[in-house]
Amino acid sequence: MLIIADEPTGNLDSRSGEEIMKILLNLHLQGATIVIVTHDPVVAQYTERVIRLKDGQIDSVVHNGIYKLKKV
């Protein structure tokens, strides 16, 4: 399964945004591949890897590592 989420928490209050991220995280832990587009560094903390773009090119790649992820 592939899920593409463009600013999934963009118009939500912080509590609802956290719930959405927990749902996406649990789907990932069940095997789903999830691509999230966001400007929110809090959302990025839920991911295994952050790919930053600048001027349409990859600027940096940060591996957060699966060890930080846990079922919530």
C-alpha positions in Angstrom: 0.0 0.0 0.0 1.2 3.5 -0.9 -0.2 6.6 0.9 0.7 10.1 -0.3 -0.2 12.8 2.2 0.2 16.5 1.3 0.3 18.5 4.5 -1.9 15.9 6.4 -2.0 18.1 9.5 -2.0 21.5 7.9 -5.4 22.8 8.9 -5.8 20.8 12.1 -5.4 21.7 15.8 -2.4 20.1 17.5 -4.4 17.3 19.1 -6.1 16.2 15.9 -2.8 16.5 14.0 -1.1 14.2 16.5 -3.9 11.7 16.1 -3.5 11.7 12.3 0.2 11.2 12.6 -0.4 8.2 15.0 -2.7 6.7 12.4 -0.2 7.1 9.6 2.6 5.8 11.8 0.6 2.7 12.7 -0.2 2.1 9.0 3.5 2.3 8.3 4.3 -0.2 11.0 1.8 -2.5 9.3 3.8 -2.3 6.1 2.4 0.7 4.2 4.8 3.1 2.4 3.9 6.7 3.3 5.1 9.8 1.5 4.4 13.0 3.4 4.9 16.5 2.1 5.2 19.0 5.0 6.8 22.2 6.2 6.2 21.2 9.8 9.3 19.9 11.6 7.1 18.1 14.2 5.5 16.0 11.5 8.9 15.2 10.1 9.9 13.7 13.5 7.4 10.9 12.8 9.4 9.7 9.8 12.3 7.3 9.1 13.8 9.7 6.6 13.5 13.4 5.7 14.4 14.5 2.2 14.7 18.3 2.0 14.3 19.9 -1.4 15.7 23.3 -2.5 15.0 24.8 -5.9 13.6 21.5 -7.1 16.7 19.5 -6.2 17.5 17.3 -3.2 19.3 19.5 -0.7 19.8 16.9 2.2 18.7 13.5 3.4 18.4 12.8 7.1 17.8 9.3 8.3 15.9 9.3 11.6 16.0 5.5 11.7 13.2 3.0 12.4 14.5 2.5 16.0 12.9 5.9 16.9 9.5 4.7 15.7 7.2 2.8 18.0 3.6 1.7 17.9 1.4 4.4 19.4 
